[in-house]
Amino acid sequence: MPVPELTPPEAARWAARAGLPLADDRPGQVAAIADHIHSVVSVLRELDFGDTPPATAYRTEEENHDAAI
């Protein structure tokens, strides 16, 4: 289900709600950047990592030790 784009008034409202009021010329820019970030993240969500273990399974010490041998 596609997510509707963030409008400048919505960006201003969410920023104000977070305690970050925007100057009058900024909501359009903030909305455009937020939409771009959302489009990039949505592509990452579609990736199939299959059998890739979670990051907690990765052990740096073992990897570095094996490489030095």
C-alpha positions in Angstrom: 0.0 0.0 0.0 1.6 3.3 -1.1 2.1 5.9 1.5 0.9 9.4 0.5 3.6 12.1 0.3 4.1 14.4 3.2 2.7 17.8 2.5 4.4 21.0 3.6 1.6 21.8 6.1 1.9 18.4 7.6 5.7 18.8 7.8 5.2 22.1 9.6 2.7 20.5 12.0 4.9 17.5 12.8 7.9 19.7 13.3 6.0 22.1 15.6 4.6 19.1 17.5 8.2 17.9 18.0 9.2 21.3 19.4 11.0 22.3 16.2 9.1 25.1 14.6 10.0 25.8 11.0 10.5 29.1 9.3 7.8 29.9 6.7 10.0 29.0 3.8 11.1 25.6 5.2 8.1 23.2 5.3 8.3 22.5 1.5 11.9 21.6 1.7 11.4 19.4 4.8 8.5 17.6 3.2 10.6 16.9 0.0 13.6 15.6 2.0 11.3 13.4 4.2 9.7 12.0 1.1 13.1 11.2 -0.4 14.3 9.5 2.8 11.1 7.5 2.9 11.6 6.3 -0.7 15.1 5.2 0.0 14.0 3.3 3.2 11.1 1.7 1.4 13.6 0.1 -1.1 15.6 -1.3 1.7 12.5 -2.8 3.2 12.0 -4.8 0.0 15.4 -6.5 0.2 15.4 -10.2 0.9 18.1 -11.0 3.4 17.2 -14.7 3.4 19.5 -16.6 5.8 21.5 -13.6 6.8 22.1 -13.8 10.5 21.2 -10.8 12.7 24.0 -8.4 13.6 24.2 -9.8 17.1 25.5 -13.1 15.6 28.6 -11.3 14.1 31.7 -11.5 16.1 34.4 -9.1 15.2 37.1 -10.7 17.4 36.8 -14.1 15.5 36.9 -12.5 12.1 40.0 -10.4 12.8 41.8 -13.3 14.5 41.1 -15.7 11.5 42.4 -13.1 9.0 45.7 -12.7 10.9 46.5 -16.4 10.8 
